[in-house]
């Protein structure tokens, strides 16, 4: 298949180059493979560093580099690359969205293609994501709901067991499975999906854009699959700091709350969004009280409960 890969760099030029190095064998063995590399308005020396790496490694024949001056956010910058790929003379059969903080294991693309080709109903296929030591990351997920917000906020094993079917990010299985959505660090999209539902919703500056996209694809009749034979190392949260080990050290940015809010209001409506907000606030308050009584550390980003409350529909209303 003709595959175009979209990679958006934002102030992570070193990691992006490592990602490109892991793709070089695929480009060498597959003439139809290409990369649309976008710099999403980094405002540092990323454009110069990346241009130099492309020239020095003789990657020019399979990488097209496009610096964007404005920071359009993750979804917006990806859409720049997707539009370029779809407008090219050799229109791709599939588009591979790949984070810059990833390294693709040898043979990582082929299982995604095999799964996509196994049925015309399959529109999206995601990889097994793992840490550098091979530890598995949650990447085969369920759509967020009122119950899932409560389970996530409570962090209590009894609640998690009772509502296990509503856990957003359960431990991924060892076999391929149809799932609600896959983490956007590595997922392959059939071109027909873009033709039917459009591109990523760039009103999501960052986060929830892949959840929204998979939800729209599902509504259009396409399946999303998780394929663990495709293995990708993911250095979580290197651009934003919102996820990964450093997440508890940094106050969660406004755009995360905006993205969550947009997803719930557009997919669940006002009433269910209010109930989801209430479920999270109640669950997290209960957990914090239990942690205080048991003298356990509260491992949350600074001011998370307060920020969540002030970004809920109870304070901000229902306008998008």
Backbone as CSV, one residue per row, in Angstrom:
resi,resn,N_x,N_y,N_z,CA_x,CA_y,CA_z,C_x,C_y,C_z
1,UNK,0.836,-1.199,0.000,0.000,0.000,0.000,0.870,1.248,0.000
2,UNK,0.343,2.304,-0.570,0.982,3.610,-0.539,0.648,4.268,0.795
3,UNK,1.653,4.444,1.648,1.427,4.958,3.001,2.156,6.285,3.179
4,UNK,1.407,7.294,3.615,1.996,8.583,3.986,1.970,8.695,5.507
5,UNK,3.107,9.025,6.086,3.221,9.146,7.540,3.279,10.622,7.921
6,UNK,2.503,11.000,8.940,2.480,12.379,9.408,3.162,12.443,10.776
7,UNK,4.184,13.275,10.893,4.880,13.487,12.164,4.921,14.988,12.425
8,UNK,4.469,15.387,13.592,4.484,16.796,13.980,5.510,16.991,15.087
9,UNK,6.502,17.806,14.805,7.498,18.148,15.814,7.112,19.444,16.516
10,UNK,7.269,19.439,17.839,7.129,20.685,18.591,8.186,20.694,19.692
11,UNK,9.302,21.338,19.383,10.398,21.488,20.340,10.975,20.163,20.829
12,UNK,10.914,19.134,19.986,11.492,17.826,20.343,12.312,17.304,19.166
13,UNK,13.171,18.148,18.594,13.887,17.783,17.370,14.724,16.517,17.550
14,UNK,15.381,16.373,18.697,16.203,15.184,18.917,15.388,13.903,18.886
15,UNK,14.248,13.922,19.568,13.370,12.751,19.556,12.813,12.499,18.169
16,UNK,12.461,13.562,17.452,11.922,13.410,16.096,12.940,12.745,15.181
17,UNK,14.195,13.123,15.294,15.242,12.507,14.472,15.377,11.021,14.799
18,UNK,15.306,10.663,16.076,15.349,9.243,16.458,14.170,8.492,15.858
19,UNK,12.998,9.121,15.846,11.825,8.498,15.234,12.054,8.269,13.744
20,UNK,12.580,9.279,13.062,12.845,9.153,11.624,13.873,8.063,11.336
21,UNK,14.881,7.946,12.192,15.879,6.881,12.011,15.226,5.505,12.070
22,UNK,14.211,5.350,12.947,13.535,4.054,13.049,12.668,3.770,11.827
23,UNK,12.328,4.826,11.081,11.510,4.656,9.872,12.359,4.445,8.616
24,UNK,13.654,4.756,8.695,14.512,4.663,7.521,14.493,3.275,6.861
25,UNK,14.526,2.161,7.634,14.451,0.846,6.968,13.147,0.632,6.209
26,UNK,12.043,1.174,6.730,10.765,1.048,6.022,10.833,1.795,4.694
27,UNK,11.388,3.019,4.718,11.513,3.804,3.492,12.441,3.138,2.489
28,UNK,13.499,2.502,3.000,14.455,1.825,2.114,13.802,0.659,1.376
29,UNK,12.939,-0.075,2.076,12.359,-1.286,1.495,11.013,-1.047,0.813
30,UNK,10.436,0.152,0.989,9.104,0.423,0.437,9.114,1.766,-0.287
31,UNK,9.269,1.759,-1.612,9.322,3.011,-2.371,8.056,3.863,-2.246
32,UNK,6.928,3.239,-1.896,5.674,3.974,-1.786,5.481,4.617,-0.413
33,UNK,6.468,4.459,0.466,6.383,5.021,1.810,6.934,6.439,1.818
34,UNK,6.247,7.361,2.491,6.710,8.743,2.565,6.350,9.338,3.917
35,UNK,7.000,10.439,4.262,6.741,11.141,5.517,6.482,12.614,5.233
36,UNK,5.400,13.124,5.785,5.143,14.563,5.835,5.546,15.016,7.232
37,UNK,6.698,15.665,7.326,7.216,16.136,8.606,6.841,17.604,8.774
38,UNK,6.113,17.895,9.840,5.639,19.242,10.110,6.291,19.765,11.381
39,UNK,6.845,20.966,11.320,7.234,21.624,12.565,6.101,22.561,12.941
40,UNK,5.502,22.322,14.104,4.289,23.022,14.501,4.533,24.333,15.201
41,UNK,5.378,25.210,14.627,5.618,26.505,15.234,6.433,26.420,16.507
42,UNK,7.498,25.621,16.500,8.284,25.387,17.713,8.874,26.668,18.294
43,UNK,9.268,27.588,17.421,9.858,28.826,17.911,11.259,28.655,18.458
44,UNK,11.909,27.538,18.135,13.298,27.323,18.532,14.101,26.965,17.284
45,UNK,15.201,26.241,17.454,16.022,25.896,16.292,15.605,24.581,15.633
46,UNK,14.410,24.084,15.963,13.954,22.802,15.399,13.990,22.768,13.870
47,UNK,13.491,23.794,13.158,13.525,23.726,11.694,14.935,23.535,11.133
48,UNK,15.910,24.253,11.685,17.281,24.129,11.206,17.853,22.745,11.531
49,UNK,17.600,22.273,12.748,18.121,20.966,13.168,17.530,19.849,12.309
50,UNK,16.237,19.905,12.065,15.577,18.859,11.289,15.995,18.915,9.822
51,UNK,16.082,20.104,9.253,16.520,20.236,7.858,17.915,19.674,7.678
52,UNK,18.795,19.987,8.621,20.172,19.488,8.539,20.212,17.967,8.640
53,UNK,19.400,17.393,9.528,19.375,15.932,9.685,18.873,15.256,8.420
54,UNK,17.868,15.820,7.796,17.326,15.238,6.560,18.383,15.225,5.468
55,UNK,19.133,16.331,5.351,20.175,16.417,4.331,21.337,15.477,4.630
56,UNK,21.809,15.503,5.867,22.970,14.685,6.238,22.700,13.193,6.114
57,UNK,21.468,12.774,6.390,21.120,11.348,6.308,20.563,10.946,4.943
58,UNK,20.494,11.895,4.024,20.001,11.653,2.658,18.574,11.072,2.680
59,UNK,17.721,11.736,3.466,16.326,11.316,3.587,15.392,12.112,2.675
60,UNK,15.958,13.002,1.856,15.130,13.932,1.084,14.133,13.241,0.159
61,UNK,14.460,12.028,-0.297,13.583,11.367,-1.264,12.325,10.786,-0.626
62,UNK,12.292,10.692,0.721,11.070,10.154,1.345,10.486,11.050,2.434
63,UNK,11.149,12.167,2.735,10.633,13.111,3.720,10.411,14.469,3.063
64,UNK,9.203,15.022,3.230,8.945,16.406,2.854,8.749,17.194,4.150
65,UNK,9.595,18.190,4.345,9.578,18.958,5.586,8.864,20.289,5.378
66,UNK,7.875,20.561,6.238,7.093,21.788,6.149,7.057,22.477,7.509
67,UNK,7.810,23.557,7.685,7.702,24.320,8.926,6.452,25.201,8.899
68,UNK,5.736,25.238,10.003,4.555,26.087,10.147,4.873,27.129,11.216
69,UNK,4.715,28.386,10.883,5.101,29.449,11.820,4.182,29.502,13.034
70,UNK,2.891,29.283,12.817,1.910,29.389,13.904,1.752,28.055,14.622
71,UNK,1.648,28.091,15.951,1.364,26.887,16.713,-0.130,26.606,16.636
72,UNK,-0.517,25.699,15.755,-1.911,25.367,15.534,-2.417,24.291,16.475
73,UNK,-1.558,23.796,17.360,-1.929,22.682,18.208,-1.667,21.374,17.484
74,UNK,-1.815,20.271,18.216,-1.469,18.958,17.664,-2.388,18.567,16.509
75,UNK,-3.694,18.722,16.696,-4.631,18.341,15.643,-4.456,19.233,14.414
76,UNK,-4.338,20.542,14.636,-4.193,21.467,13.516,-2.939,21.209,12.709
77,UNK,-1.815,20.953,13.373,-0.563,20.690,12.670,-0.619,19.356,11.922
78,UNK,-1.240,18.340,12.531,-1.428,17.070,11.821,-2.269,17.256,10.572
79,UNK,-3.285,18.104,10.668,-4.138,18.346,9.503,-3.369,18.990,8.354
80,UNK,-2.362,19.823,8.673,-1.504,20.380,7.627,-0.841,19.242,6.857
81,UNK,-0.278,18.280,7.595,0.378,17.143,6.956,-0.588,16.248,6.205
82,UNK,-1.759,16.009,6.783,-2.751,15.148,6.120,-3.200,15.767,4.802
83,UNK,-3.453,17.080,4.808,-3.870,17.751,3.562,-2.790,17.649,2.495
84,UNK,-1.527,17.845,2.886,-0.431,17.722,1.926,-0.368,16.306,1.345
85,UNK,-0.534,15.311,2.221,-0.467,13.918,1.762,-1.608,13.591,0.806
86,UNK,-2.812,14.007,1.151,-3.971,13.682,0.322,-3.966,14.439,-0.994
87,UNK,-3.261,15.571,-1.047,-3.204,16.366,-2.274,-2.043,15.976,-3.181
88,UNK,-1.206,15.049,-2.732,-0.038,14.668,-3.524,-0.445,13.873,-4.755
89,UNK,0.434,13.835,-5.741,0.133,13.135,-6.996,-0.096,11.647,-6.761
90,UNK,0.701,11.052,-5.875,0.508,9.643,-5.519,-0.321,9.596,-4.240
91,UNK,-1.619,9.726,-4.398,-2.528,9.775,-3.251,-2.382,8.502,-2.421
92,UNK,-2.154,8.620,-1.114,-1.918,7.424,-0.293,-3.186,6.596,-0.094
93,UNK,-2.978,5.299,0.087,-4.087,4.404,0.453,-4.393,4.511,1.933
94,UNK,-3.380,4.885,2.722,-3.543,5.010,4.170,-2.593,6.082,4.682
95,UNK,-2.960,6.674,5.807,-2.154,7.710,6.449,-1.819,7.230,7.856
96,UNK,-0.543,7.272,8.184,-0.068,6.813,9.489,0.259,8.030,10.346
97,UNK,-0.510,8.262,11.388,-0.240,9.342,12.322,0.705,8.816,13.395
98,UNK,1.849,9.466,13.519,2.911,8.958,14.397,3.474,10.115,15.216
99,UNK,3.518,9.933,16.521,4.083,10.962,17.393,5.593,11.110,17.172
100,UNK,6.124,12.314,17.406,7.571,12.479,17.277,8.348,11.799,18.404
101,UNK,7.680,11.548,19.539,8.359,10.903,20.674,8.157,9.395,20.650
102,UNK,8.291,8.816,19.453,8.161,7.366,19.291,9.356,6.810,18.538
103,UNK,9.605,5.536,18.761,10.584,4.777,17.980,9.889,3.485,17.556
104,UNK,9.833,3.252,16.263,9.115,2.099,15.726,10.033,0.890,15.689
105,UNK,9.595,-0.195,16.320,10.362,-1.438,16.254,10.399,-1.944,14.814
106,UNK,11.418,-2.734,14.509,11.549,-3.322,13.176,10.263,-4.087,12.820
107,UNK,9.750,-3.831,11.644,8.524,-4.491,11.208,7.263,-3.907,11.809
108,UNK,7.348,-2.703,12.356,6.205,-2.133,13.069,5.052,-1.699,12.203
109,UNK,5.290,-1.394,10.939,4.223,-0.933,10.051,3.426,-2.084,9.455
110,UNK,4.080,-3.161,9.068,3.414,-4.228,8.318,2.207,-4.829,9.047
111,UNK,2.266,-5.095,10.355,1.067,-5.629,11.024,-0.131,-4.679,10.966
112,UNK,0.136,-3.372,10.990,-0.960,-2.414,10.854,-1.601,-2.535,9.473
113,UNK,-0.758,-2.655,8.439,-1.269,-2.802,7.078,-2.033,-4.112,6.906
114,UNK,-1.488,-5.175,7.462,-2.155,-6.481,7.356,-3.532,-6.436,7.999
115,UNK,-3.620,-5.809,9.173,-4.910,-5.720,9.862,-5.874,-4.839,9.072
116,UNK,-5.389,-3.724,8.545,-6.244,-2.823,7.769,-6.769,-3.520,6.517
117,UNK,-5.923,-4.334,5.891,-6.314,-5.027,4.661,-7.188,-6.239,4.912
118,UNK,-7.341,-6.641,6.161,-8.112,-7.856,6.457,-9.614,-7.648,6.306
119,UNK,-10.068,-6.403,6.312,-11.501,-6.123,6.156,-11.704,-4.677,5.731
120,UNK,-12.577,-4.426,4.740,-12.843,-3.033,4.335,-13.567,-2.239,5.413
121,UNK,-14.133,-2.913,6.406,-14.813,-2.213,7.495,-13.835,-1.594,8.493
122,UNK,-12.598,-2.099,8.498,-11.601,-1.565,9.424,-11.054,-0.258,8.857
123,UNK,-11.229,0.815,9.617,-10.780,2.120,9.148,-9.558,2.645,9.863
124,UNK,-9.323,2.173,11.118,-8.228,2.675,11.935,-7.583,1.497,12.666
125,UNK,-6.265,1.478,12.707,-5.540,0.430,13.440,-4.441,1.088,14.267
126,UNK,-4.391,0.749,15.567,-3.383,1.311,16.465,-2.367,0.279,16.904
127,UNK,-1.193,0.757,17.287,-0.076,-0.103,17.680,-0.085,-0.420,19.165
128,UNK,0.700,-1.421,19.527,1.055,-1.664,20.925,2.104,-0.615,21.304
129,UNK,1.798,0.200,22.290,2.731,1.211,22.767,3.423,0.709,24.028
130,UNK,4.704,0.966,24.126,5.443,0.479,25.280,6.542,1.470,25.667
131,UNK,6.979,1.368,26.912,8.104,2.167,27.369,9.400,1.574,26.820
132,UNK,10.501,2.294,27.019,11.784,1.850,26.470,12.208,0.491,27.005
133,UNK,11.762,0.149,28.232,12.117,-1.144,28.818,11.161,-2.259,28.412
134,UNK,10.212,-1.955,27.536,9.263,-2.952,27.063,7.976,-3.022,27.840
135,UNK,7.874,-2.261,28.946,6.640,-2.277,29.727,5.483,-1.724,28.900
136,UNK,4.353,-2.382,28.995,3.183,-2.052,28.188,2.529,-0.753,28.653
137,UNK,2.097,0.061,27.693,1.324,1.263,27.985,-0.131,1.044,27.582
138,UNK,-1.089,1.630,28.321,-2.492,1.559,27.881,-2.642,2.243,26.531
139,UNK,-3.224,1.530,25.567,-3.366,2.127,24.232,-4.612,1.649,23.503
140,UNK,-5.332,0.672,24.049,-6.597,0.192,23.482,-7.700,0.588,24.454
141,UNK,-8.482,1.585,24.104,-9.310,2.272,25.095,-10.802,2.263,24.760
142,UNK,-11.599,2.553,25.791,-13.044,2.691,25.649,-13.412,4.168,25.654
143,UNK,-14.534,4.495,25.026,-14.971,5.887,25.007,-15.297,6.372,26.418
144,UNK,-14.941,7.615,26.747,-15.259,8.168,28.066,-16.770,8.248,28.293
145,UNK,-17.175,8.061,29.549,-18.588,8.088,29.913,-18.721,8.620,31.335
146,UNK,-19.939,8.743,31.813,-20.169,9.173,33.196,-19.517,8.191,34.158
147,UNK,-19.744,6.896,33.942,-19.178,5.885,34.836,-17.653,5.880,34.782
148,UNK,-17.100,6.032,33.594,-15.636,5.995,33.487,-15.000,7.179,34.206
149,UNK,-15.676,8.341,34.201,-15.144,9.499,34.916,-15.122,9.241,36.429
150,UNK,-16.143,8.576,36.921,-16.195,8.259,38.349,-15.125,7.243,38.725
151,UNK,-14.975,6.206,37.894,-13.963,5.177,38.154,-12.565,5.781,38.147
152,UNK,-12.287,6.629,37.158,-10.976,7.264,37.053,-10.687,8.142,38.261
153,UNK,-11.699,8.892,38.712,-11.497,9.836,39.813,-11.354,9.138,41.162
154,UNK,-12.074,8.040,41.352,-12.078,7.358,42.651,-10.761,6.656,42.972
155,UNK,-10.170,6.015,41.990,-8.915,5.284,42.198,-9.019,4.303,43.365
156,UNK,-10.104,3.547,43.375,-10.331,2.601,44.463,-10.600,1.241,43.842
157,UNK,-9.881,0.227,44.283,-9.903,-1.057,43.596,-11.297,-1.684,43.575
158,UNK,-12.080,-1.474,44.620,-13.432,-2.054,44.637,-14.280,-1.426,43.537
159,UNK,-14.204,-0.107,43.428,-14.960,0.600,42.378,-14.459,0.182,40.999
160,UNK,-13.147,0.086,40.849,-12.574,-0.314,39.564,-13.028,-1.713,39.161
161,UNK,-13.112,-2.618,40.161,-13.551,-3.983,39.860,-15.038,-4.022,39.508
162,UNK,-15.857,-3.271,40.259,-17.305,-3.259,40.008,-17.626,-2.671,38.645
163,UNK,-16.856,-1.662,38.241,-17.123,-0.969,36.978,-16.003,-1.208,35.968
164,UNK,-15.450,-2.398,35.988,-14.306,-2.695,35.121,-14.645,-2.537,33.641
165,UNK,-15.909,-2.781,33.278,-16.313,-2.647,31.874,-16.323,-1.197,31.416
166,UNK,-16.215,-0.276,32.364,-16.258,1.147,32.023,-14.905,1.829,32.209
167,UNK,-13.872,1.055,32.501,-12.529,1.620,32.633,-12.052,2.083,31.260
168,UNK,-11.600,3.320,31.175,-11.221,3.873,29.871,-10.017,3.145,29.286
169,UNK,-8.983,2.947,30.078,-7.722,2.412,29.560,-7.331,1.128,30.281
170,UNK,-8.021,0.021,30.006,-7.648,-1.251,30.631,-6.320,-1.756,30.073
171,UNK,-5.775,-2.759,30.697,-4.548,-3.368,30.182,-4.826,-3.976,28.816
172,UNK,-4.089,-3.591,27.775,-4.366,-4.115,26.431,-4.127,-5.622,26.360
173,UNK,-4.912,-6.327,25.558,-4.716,-7.772,25.421,-3.496,-8.097,24.563
174,UNK,-3.128,-9.355,24.558,-1.989,-9.809,23.758,-2.386,-10.109,22.317
175,UNK,-3.669,-10.054,22.027,-4.148,-10.352,20.684,-4.861,-9.135,20.101
176,UNK,-5.017,-9.120,18.782,-5.705,-8.024,18.111,-7.177,-8.008,18.518
177,UNK,-7.742,-6.806,18.643,-9.117,-6.690,19.098,-9.736,-5.405,18.553
178,UNK,-11.026,-5.479,18.232,-11.780,-4.274,17.888,-12.045,-3.498,19.168
179,UNK,-11.845,-2.200,19.151,-11.916,-1.385,20.356,-12.513,-0.033,19.998
180,UNK,-12.929,0.743,21.011,-13.534,2.047,20.739,-12.545,3.022,20.108
181,UNK,-11.379,3.181,20.752,-10.381,4.102,20.201,-8.989,3.670,20.609
182,UNK,-8.016,4.106,19.844,-6.617,3.786,20.121,-5.844,5.089,20.303
183,UNK,-4.834,5.032,21.149,-4.037,6.217,21.447,-3.352,6.712,20.177
184,UNK,-3.389,8.040,19.978,-2.951,8.622,18.721,-1.460,8.687,18.501
185,UNK,-0.652,8.111,19.394,0.800,8.119,19.192,1.200,7.312,17.964
186,UNK,0.407,6.318,17.606,0.664,5.521,16.400,-0.627,4.876,15.950
187,UNK,-1.265,5.485,14.942,-2.396,4.764,14.355,-2.545,5.068,12.878
188,UNK,-2.891,4.002,12.168,-2.996,4.008,10.714,-4.457,4.198,10.320
189,UNK,-4.692,5.123,9.385,-6.059,5.470,8.988,-6.251,5.211,7.492
190,UNK,-7.279,4.456,7.152,-7.631,4.257,5.743,-8.041,5.602,5.141
191,UNK,-7.571,5.922,3.955,-7.857,7.213,3.334,-9.349,7.473,3.206
192,UNK,-10.125,6.421,2.966,-11.579,6.590,2.830,-12.228,7.153,4.084
193,UNK,-11.607,6.931,5.235,-12.161,7.484,6.474,-12.133,9.012,6.419
194,UNK,-11.009,9.581,6.001,-10.918,11.034,5.851,-11.929,11.545,4.829
195,UNK,-12.111,10.790,3.758,-13.051,11.206,2.712,-14.484,11.262,3.227
196,UNK,-14.812,10.377,4.157,-16.189,10.323,4.661,-16.453,11.223,5.847
197,UNK,-15.486,11.355,6.762,-15.769,12.100,7.998,-14.943,13.376,8.147
198,UNK,-14.001,13.612,7.221,-13.154,14.788,7.329,-11.893,14.508,8.132
199,UNK,-11.137,15.557,8.392,-9.866,15.426,9.090,-10.076,15.464,10.601
200,UNK,-8.989,15.557,11.353,-9.094,15.751,12.789,-9.802,17.079,13.064
201,UNK,-10.535,17.135,14.142,-11.200,18.377,14.532,-10.154,19.267,15.200
202,UNK,-9.704,20.314,14.482,-8.623,21.122,15.040,-9.104,22.124,16.080
203,UNK,-10.384,22.044,16.479,-10.835,22.780,17.657,-10.265,22.146,18.934
204,UNK,-9.794,20.902,18.812,-9.046,20.268,19.903,-7.591,20.688,19.749
205,UNK,-7.116,21.571,20.604,-5.731,22.022,20.489,-4.776,20.853,20.730
206,UNK,-5.026,20.100,21.781,-4.270,18.883,22.072,-5.062,18.048,23.062
207,UNK,-5.056,16.743,22.852,-5.772,15.742,23.645,-7.243,15.640,23.219
208,UNK,-7.722,14.406,23.243,-9.081,14.013,22.873,-9.318,14.070,21.363
209,UNK,-8.369,14.556,20.562,-8.625,14.618,19.129,-8.750,13.228,18.523
210,UNK,-7.953,12.244,19.002,-8.075,10.898,18.454,-9.326,10.193,18.976
211,UNK,-9.756,10.524,20.197,-11.000,9.952,20.725,-12.180,10.428,19.876
212,UNK,-12.207,11.718,19.608,-13.253,12.297,18.769,-13.230,11.693,17.367
213,UNK,-12.028,11.542,16.790,-11.914,11.018,15.432,-12.411,9.580,15.356
214,UNK,-12.016,8.750,16.315,-12.475,7.358,16.324,-13.980,7.283,16.553
215,UNK,-14.519,8.184,17.360,-15.966,8.223,17.603,-16.703,8.553,16.311
216,UNK,-16.221,9.532,15.561,-16.853,9.900,14.289,-16.704,8.784,13.257
217,UNK,-15.552,8.119,13.267,-15.355,6.998,12.345,-16.320,5.863,12.658
218,UNK,-16.512,5.590,13.944,-17.442,4.544,14.354,-18.867,4.885,13.911
219,UNK,-19.258,6.148,14.064,-20.600,6.572,13.646,-20.788,6.421,12.142
220,UNK,-19.683,6.489,11.383,-19.754,6.337,9.934,-19.651,4.876,9.495
221,UNK,-19.523,3.956,10.453,-19.504,2.525,10.137,-18.135,1.887,10.057
222,UNK,-17.085,2.623,10.410,-15.731,2.066,10.389,-15.364,1.496,11.752
223,UNK,-14.604,0.413,11.744,-14.110,-0.197,12.970,-12.709,0.318,13.297
224,UNK,-12.404,0.372,14.591,-11.061,0.680,15.066,-10.499,-0.572,15.729
225,UNK,-9.264,-0.923,15.376,-8.637,-2.128,15.911,-7.313,-1.806,16.594
226,UNK,-7.002,-2.610,17.584,-5.705,-2.587,18.265,-4.910,-3.786,17.774
227,UNK,-3.679,-3.549,17.279,-2.849,-4.616,16.730,-1.510,-4.671,17.476
228,UNK,-1.376,-5.596,18.460,-0.163,-5.638,19.279,1.077,-6.137,18.554
229,UNK,0.920,-6.717,17.358,2.107,-7.142,16.609,2.907,-5.930,16.119
230,UNK,2.264,-4.795,16.048,2.960,-3.552,15.722,3.420,-2.922,17.030
231,UNK,4.720,-2.928,17.261,5.273,-2.459,18.534,5.993,-1.128,18.340
232,UNK,5.637,-0.170,19.184,6.196,1.180,19.086,6.575,1.667,20.486
233,UNK,7.813,2.090,20.662,8.236,2.715,21.918,7.696,4.138,21.951
234,UNK,7.101,4.510,23.075,6.495,5.843,23.211,7.045,6.517,24.458
235,UNK,7.774,7.611,24.248,8.292,8.402,25.364,7.218,9.417,25.748
236,UNK,6.359,9.032,26.669,5.083,9.710,26.912,5.251,11.165,27.334
237,UNK,4.445,12.052,26.698,4.291,13.421,27.165,5.500,14.314,27.036
238,UNK,6.376,14.051,26.066,7.602,14.843,25.971,7.354,16.284,25.518
239,UNK,6.323,16.489,24.712,6.046,17.846,24.235,5.230,18.660,25.229
240,UNK,4.245,18.010,25.864,3.297,18.756,26.690,3.565,18.670,28.189
241,UNK,4.105,17.523,28.638,4.275,17.314,30.068,2.982,16.987,30.796
242,UNK,1.874,16.832,30.059,0.572,16.561,30.674,0.462,15.098,31.090
243,UNK,1.117,14.210,30.350,1.085,12.792,30.679,2.501,12.318,30.987
244,UNK,2.605,11.099,31.509,3.903,10.549,31.844,4.306,10.856,33.278
245,UNK,5.535,10.497,33.615,6.008,10.612,34.997,6.039,12.046,35.494
246,UNK,6.226,13.000,34.571,6.342,14.401,34.968,4.995,15.085,35.145
247,UNK,3.875,14.371,34.871,2.553,14.997,34.860,2.154,15.565,36.218
248,UNK,2.573,14.921,37.311,2.167,15.372,38.644,2.922,16.624,39.080
249,UNK,3.912,17.024,38.322,4.715,18.180,38.699,4.216,19.471,38.072
250,UNK,3.353,19.360,37.085,2.962,20.515,36.286,1.456,20.706,36.329
251,UNK,1.016,21.933,36.539,-0.414,22.222,36.531,-0.995,21.913,35.158
252,UNK,-2.130,21.247,35.154,-2.732,20.835,33.886,-3.184,22.060,33.096
253,UNK,-2.811,22.155,31.821,-3.108,23.358,31.049,-4.584,23.493,30.687
254,UNK,-4.972,24.726,30.411,-6.363,25.020,30.071,-6.822,24.209,28.863
255,UNK,-5.941,24.010,27.872,-6.384,23.320,26.659,-6.803,21.882,26.930
256,UNK,-6.258,21.237,27.977,-6.706,19.878,28.301,-8.168,19.902,28.736
257,UNK,-8.519,20.843,29.591,-9.910,20.965,30.041,-10.822,21.364,28.881
258,UNK,-10.342,22.241,28.004,-11.134,22.634,26.838,-11.436,21.431,25.952
259,UNK,-10.428,20.565,25.762,-10.603,19.394,24.900,-11.584,18.402,25.516
260,UNK,-11.406,18.139,26.805,-12.333,17.232,27.478,-13.747,17.769,27.417
261,UNK,-13.910,19.039,27.673,-15.213,19.702,27.662,-15.860,19.595,26.276
262,UNK,-15.058,19.864,25.235,-15.597,19.796,23.872,-16.071,18.379,23.547
263,UNK,-15.264,17.392,23.937,-15.648,16.010,23.636,-16.976,15.654,24.296
264,UNK,-17.110,15.915,25.580,-18.327,15.514,26.282,-19.547,16.283,25.790
265,UNK,-19.405,17.577,25.560,-20.563,18.357,25.110,-21.009,17.949,23.710
266,UNK,-20.059,17.665,22.815,-20.436,17.309,21.445,-20.900,15.864,21.320
267,UNK,-20.431,14.990,22.201,-20.782,13.571,22.075,-21.869,13.131,23.066
268,UNK,-22.032,13.842,24.180,-22.971,13.409,25.212,-24.045,14.430,25.555
269,UNK,-23.886,15.666,25.109,-24.886,16.674,25.423,-24.674,17.304,26.796
270,UNK,-25.494,18.317,27.078,-25.307,19.126,28.280,-25.558,18.329,29.558
271,UNK,-26.683,17.615,29.632,-27.042,16.910,30.861,-26.007,15.859,31.223
272,UNK,-25.613,15.037,30.265,-24.656,13.964,30.553,-23.256,14.529,30.831
273,UNK,-22.934,15.663,30.236,-21.664,16.308,30.554,-21.663,16.790,32.001
274,UNK,-22.777,17.381,32.418,-22.895,17.835,33.810,-22.771,16.658,34.770
275,UNK,-23.402,15.534,34.427,-23.312,14.346,35.281,-21.891,13.787,35.295
276,UNK,-21.209,13.843,34.145,-19.816,13.369,34.086,-18.907,14.261,34.926
277,UNK,-19.128,15.574,34.849,-18.342,16.503,35.680,-18.587,16.237,37.159
278,UNK,-19.844,16.052,37.515,-20.191,15.798,38.910,-19.590,14.477,39.382
279,UNK,-19.627,13.463,38.518,-19.068,12.155,38.864,-17.577,12.275,39.155
280,UNK,-16.856,13.017,38.314,-15.416,13.157,38.527,-15.130,13.968,39.794
281,UNK,-15.812,15.078,39.968,-15.565,15.927,41.135,-15.871,15.192,42.438
282,UNK,-16.982,14.440,42.452,-17.351,13.674,43.641,-16.353,12.558,43.904
283,UNK,-16.006,11.836,42.856,-15.065,10.730,43.001,-13.692,11.183,43.469
284,UNK,-13.197,12.291,42.900,-11.866,12.748,43.270,-11.852,13.346,44.685
285,UNK,-12.934,14.036,45.062,-13.021,14.570,46.425,-13.023,13.435,47.441
286,UNK,-13.734,12.356,47.128,-13.774,11.181,48.002,-12.390,10.552,48.115
287,UNK,-11.716,10.450,47.000,-10.371,9.862,47.004,-9.395,10.715,47.813
288,UNK,-9.457,12.029,47.636,-8.558,12.915,48.383,-8.822,12.825,49.884
289,UNK,-10.104,12.710,50.281,-10.436,12.572,51.692,-9.899,11.257,52.237
290,UNK,-10.063,10.189,51.456,-9.558,8.877,51.888,-8.033,8.903,52.008
291,UNK,-7.359,9.562,51.050,-5.900,9.667,51.104,-5.462,10.452,52.329
292,UNK,-6.222,11.491,52.688,-5.889,12.294,53.857,-6.026,11.478,55.139
293,UNK,-7.123,10.722,55.252,-7.364,9.900,56.440,-6.299,8.812,56.570
294,UNK,-5.940,8.205,55.439,-4.961,7.117,55.454,-3.523,7.625,55.374
295,UNK,-3.371,8.942,55.323,-2.061,9.587,55.252,-1.239,9.085,54.064
296,UNK,-1.924,9.028,52.913,-1.268,8.642,51.667,-0.982,9.900,50.850
297,UNK,0.080,9.891,50.043,0.377,11.058,49.209,-0.688,11.249,48.134
298,UNK,-1.064,12.486,47.860,-2.024,12.809,46.803,-1.231,13.112,45.534
299,UNK,-1.136,12.137,44.665,-0.321,12.275,43.459,-1.173,12.827,42.321
300,UNK,-1.366,14.123,42.346,-2.130,14.837,41.329,-1.347,16.056,40.872
301,UNK,-1.579,16.520,39.644,-1.004,17.812,39.256,-1.476,18.902,40.207
302,UNK,-0.700,19.948,40.390,-1.107,21.021,41.299,-2.483,21.597,40.936
303,UNK,-3.329,21.790,41.952,-4.626,22.456,41.824,-5.571,21.759,40.846
304,UNK,-5.424,20.446,40.685,-6.233,19.747,39.687,-7.722,19.821,40.001
305,UNK,-8.106,19.528,41.260,-9.542,19.526,41.584,-10.129,20.919,41.380
306,UNK,-9.417,21.928,41.833,-9.891,23.299,41.680,-10.029,23.674,40.206
307,UNK,-9.009,23.347,39.414,-9.050,23.674,37.988,-10.177,22.932,37.280
308,UNK,-10.390,21.673,37.679,-11.474,20.898,37.082,-12.816,21.567,37.377
309,UNK,-13.007,21.974,38.634,-14.270,22.615,39.018,-14.501,23.901,38.229
310,UNK,-13.491,24.739,38.104,-13.664,26.014,37.412,-13.777,25.853,35.901
311,UNK,-13.438,24.674,35.389,-13.626,24.394,33.964,-14.834,23.505,33.694
312,UNK,-15.591,23.174,34.726,-16.786,22.343,34.561,-17.942,23.184,34.026
313,UNK,-19.009,22.491,33.603,-20.190,23.214,33.090,-20.881,24.003,34.200
314,UNK,-20.625,23.638,35.444,-21.258,24.359,36.551,-20.723,25.785,36.697
315,UNK,-19.510,26.011,36.205,-18.916,27.344,36.299,-18.831,28.007,34.922
316,UNK,-18.364,27.262,33.925,-18.144,27.850,32.597,-19.381,27.813,31.708
317,UNK,-20.414,27.105,32.116,-21.592,26.998,31.283,-21.405,25.975,30.185
318,UNK,-22.186,26.093,29.134,-22.211,25.052,28.107,-21.750,25.514,26.737
319,UNK,-21.259,26.739,26.624,-20.783,27.218,25.317,-19.426,26.594,25.015
320,UNK,-19.180,26.304,23.741,-17.919,25.707,23.316,-16.913,26.816,22.969
